[in-house]
Amino acid sequence: MLECRIERKLRDFGMTQRELSQRAGTTPQSLYAWMNGKSVPSLEAAFKIAAVFKCSIEDIWSYKEEKEHQTS
């Protein structure tokens, strides 16, 4: 699963979700879905968002393996 840090970046930059979506060329609905783990961005969209924040993709998203639940 992807852990998203867009909300923290928005606070750091004093930017709204609408402003970010406009600058990154995406829709507010897509941005909302990414932030809430409902979907994942395309690689192109991820790069555009990282460019807006002047950081790497890894500064915004990180991969975390989901632990399998085993029953005994």
C-alpha positions as CSV (number, residue, x, y, z in Angstrom):
1,M,0.0,0.0,0.0
2,L,1.1,3.6,-0.6
3,E,1.4,5.9,2.3
4,C,0.7,9.5,1.1
5,R,2.1,12.6,2.6
6,I,0.4,15.2,0.4
7,E,-1.6,16.6,3.3
8,R,1.6,17.4,5.2
9,K,3.2,19.0,2.1
10,L,0.1,21.1,1.6
11,R,0.4,22.5,5.1
12,D,4.1,23.1,4.7
13,F,3.5,25.1,1.5
14,G,0.4,26.8,2.7
15,M,-1.5,25.5,-0.4
16,T,-5.0,24.1,-0.8
17,Q,-5.9,20.9,-2.5
18,R,-7.5,22.9,-5.3
19,E,-4.3,24.9,-5.9
20,L,-2.2,21.8,-6.0
21,S,-4.6,20.0,-8.4
22,Q,-4.5,23.1,-10.7
23,R,-0.7,23.4,-10.6
24,A,-0.2,19.6,-11.1
25,G,-2.8,19.4,-13.9
26,T,-5.1,16.9,-12.2
27,T,-8.6,17.1,-10.7
28,P,-9.4,17.8,-7.1
29,Q,-11.3,14.4,-7.0
30,S,-8.2,12.5,-8.1
31,L,-6.1,14.3,-5.6
32,Y,-8.6,13.5,-2.8
33,A,-8.7,9.8,-3.8
34,W,-4.9,9.6,-3.7
35,M,-4.7,11.3,-0.3
36,N,-7.3,8.9,1.1
37,G,-5.9,5.7,-0.4
38,K,-8.8,5.1,-2.7
39,S,-6.6,5.0,-5.7
40,V,-3.0,5.6,-6.7
41,P,-1.6,8.2,-9.1
42,S,0.0,7.5,-12.4
43,L,3.7,7.9,-12.5
44,E,3.3,11.0,-14.6
45,A,0.9,12.5,-12.0
46,A,3.2,11.6,-9.1
47,F,6.1,13.3,-10.9
48,K,4.0,16.5,-11.5
49,I,3.0,16.7,-7.8
50,A,6.6,16.2,-6.7
51,A,7.7,18.9,-9.1
52,V,5.2,21.3,-7.5
53,F,6.6,20.6,-4.1
54,K,10.2,20.6,-5.5
55,C,11.0,17.2,-4.0
56,S,11.2,13.6,-5.0
57,I,8.3,11.2,-5.3
58,E,9.6,9.3,-2.3
59,D,9.2,12.4,-0.2
60,I,5.4,12.2,-0.9
61,W,4.7,8.5,-1.3
62,S,6.3,5.5,0.4
63,Y,5.5,1.9,-0.1
64,K,4.5,-0.1,3.0
65,E,3.9,-3.8,2.8
66,E,0.6,-4.9,4.3
67,K,1.1,-7.5,6.9
68,E,-0.8,-10.7,6.2
69,H,-3.1,-11.8,8.9
70,Q,-2.6,-15.4,9.7
71,T,-4.8,-17.6,11.8
72,S,-3.6,-20.4,13.8
